[in-house]
């Protein structure tokens, strides 16, 4: 797994998360986990977790034959 960390240095009206972590599977190149954090409050070192999603036991193209991709 490769972890990407994205930081917003400045607040913006169309951005809700200050920090985002995205975990990508090296083999499939698909995201398997997403975490979004709020900006840290004064005196805090980390922001509050806003949301997190994990994807496990992924199965690809179940029941699809090669003709579905032509």
C-alpha atoms as a printed R data frame, in Angstrom:
   type eleno elety resid chain resno       x       y       z
1  ATOM     1    CA   UNK     A     1   0.000   0.000   0.000
2  ATOM     2    CA   UNK     A     2   1.129   3.535  -0.759
3  ATOM     3    CA   UNK     A     3  -0.061   6.359   1.488
4  ATOM     4    CA   UNK     A     4  -0.590   9.862   0.131
5  ATOM     5    CA   UNK     A     5  -1.012  12.809   2.482
6  ATOM     6    CA   UNK     A     6  -2.535  16.036   1.187
7  ATOM     7    CA   UNK     A     7  -2.409  19.218   3.248
8  ATOM     8    CA   UNK     A     8  -4.338  22.423   2.683
9  ATOM     9    CA   UNK     A     9  -2.109  25.277   3.791
10 ATOM    10    CA   UNK     A    10  -4.922  27.857   3.590
11 ATOM    11    CA   UNK     A    11  -8.660  27.690   4.203
12 ATOM    12    CA   UNK     A    12 -10.919  27.862   1.141
13 ATOM    13    CA   UNK     A    13 -14.712  28.093   0.834
14 ATOM    14    CA   UNK     A    14 -14.904  24.950  -1.359
15 ATOM    15    CA   UNK     A    15 -12.592  22.811   0.779
16 ATOM    16    CA   UNK     A    16 -13.866  21.064   3.882
17 ATOM    17    CA   UNK     A    17 -10.771  19.091   4.955
18 ATOM    18    CA   UNK     A    18  -7.434  20.463   6.094
19 ATOM    19    CA   UNK     A    19  -5.638  17.109   5.786
20 ATOM    20    CA   UNK     A    20  -6.512  14.041   3.711
21 ATOM    21    CA   UNK     A    21  -4.890  10.608   3.741
22 ATOM    22    CA   UNK     A    22  -5.459   8.269   0.801
23 ATOM    23    CA   UNK     A    23  -4.138   4.706   0.795
24 ATOM    24    CA   UNK     A    24  -3.717   3.113  -2.644
25 ATOM    25    CA   UNK     A    25  -3.158  -0.562  -3.347
26 ATOM    26    CA   UNK     A    26   0.135  -0.989  -5.239
27 ATOM    27    CA   UNK     A    27  -1.142  -3.856  -7.387
28 ATOM    28    CA   UNK     A    28  -4.587  -2.605  -8.429
29 ATOM    29    CA   UNK     A    29  -3.835   1.152  -8.149
30 ATOM    30    CA   UNK     A    30  -7.230   1.585  -6.456
31 ATOM    31    CA   UNK     A    31  -7.885   3.484  -3.224
32 ATOM    32    CA   UNK     A    32  -8.497   1.176  -0.273
33 ATOM    33    CA   UNK     A    33  -8.791   3.777   2.525
34 ATOM    34    CA   UNK     A    34  -9.648   7.472   2.788
35 ATOM    35    CA   UNK     A    35  -9.392   9.721   5.858
36 ATOM    36    CA   UNK     A    36 -10.298  13.435   6.083
37 ATOM    37    CA   UNK     A    37  -9.299  15.675   9.007
38 ATOM    38    CA   UNK     A    38 -10.362  19.159  10.083
39 ATOM    39    CA   UNK     A    39  -7.777  21.870  10.779
40 ATOM    40    CA   UNK     A    40  -6.237  21.625  14.269
41 ATOM    41    CA   UNK     A    41  -7.866  23.816  16.881
42 ATOM    42    CA   UNK     A    42  -5.625  26.334  18.664
43 ATOM    43    CA   UNK     A    43  -3.255  24.479  20.987
44 ATOM    44    CA   UNK     A    44  -3.871  21.090  19.323
45 ATOM    45    CA   UNK     A    45  -1.378  19.209  17.143
46 ATOM    46    CA   UNK     A    46  -3.906  17.346  14.989
47 ATOM    47    CA   UNK     A    47  -7.359  18.019  13.616
48 ATOM    48    CA   UNK     A    48 -10.520  16.052  14.318
49 ATOM    49    CA   UNK     A    49 -11.345  13.114  12.046
50 ATOM    50    CA   UNK     A    50 -14.243  14.184   9.790
51 ATOM    51    CA   UNK     A    51 -14.781  10.942   7.893
52 ATOM    52    CA   UNK     A    52 -13.039   7.683   6.997
53 ATOM    53    CA   UNK     A    53 -13.811   4.935   4.500
54 ATOM    54    CA   UNK     A    54 -12.131   1.547   4.063
55 ATOM    55    CA   UNK     A    55 -12.598  -0.942   1.254
56 ATOM    56    CA   UNK     A    56 -11.788  -4.600   1.959
57 ATOM    57    CA   UNK     A    57 -12.257  -7.938   0.214
58 ATOM    58    CA   UNK     A    58 -12.628  -6.270  -3.169
59 ATOM    59    CA   UNK     A    59 -13.664  -8.560  -6.013
60 ATOM    60    CA   UNK     A    60 -13.240  -7.370  -9.565
61 ATOM    61    CA   UNK     A    61 -15.352  -8.152 -12.622
62 ATOM    62    CA   UNK     A    62 -17.262 -10.932 -10.888
63 ATOM    63    CA   UNK     A    63 -19.401 -12.669 -13.477
64 ATOM    64    CA   UNK     A    64 -18.127 -10.546 -16.371
65 ATOM    65    CA   UNK     A    65 -16.524 -12.177 -19.347
66 ATOM    66    CA   UNK     A    66 -13.988 -10.635 -21.734
67 ATOM    67    CA   UNK     A    67 -16.799  -9.630 -24.118
68 ATOM    68    CA   UNK     A    68 -18.031  -7.032 -21.584
69 ATOM    69    CA   UNK     A    69 -14.838  -5.043 -22.191
70 ATOM    70    CA   UNK     A    70 -14.868  -5.011 -25.988
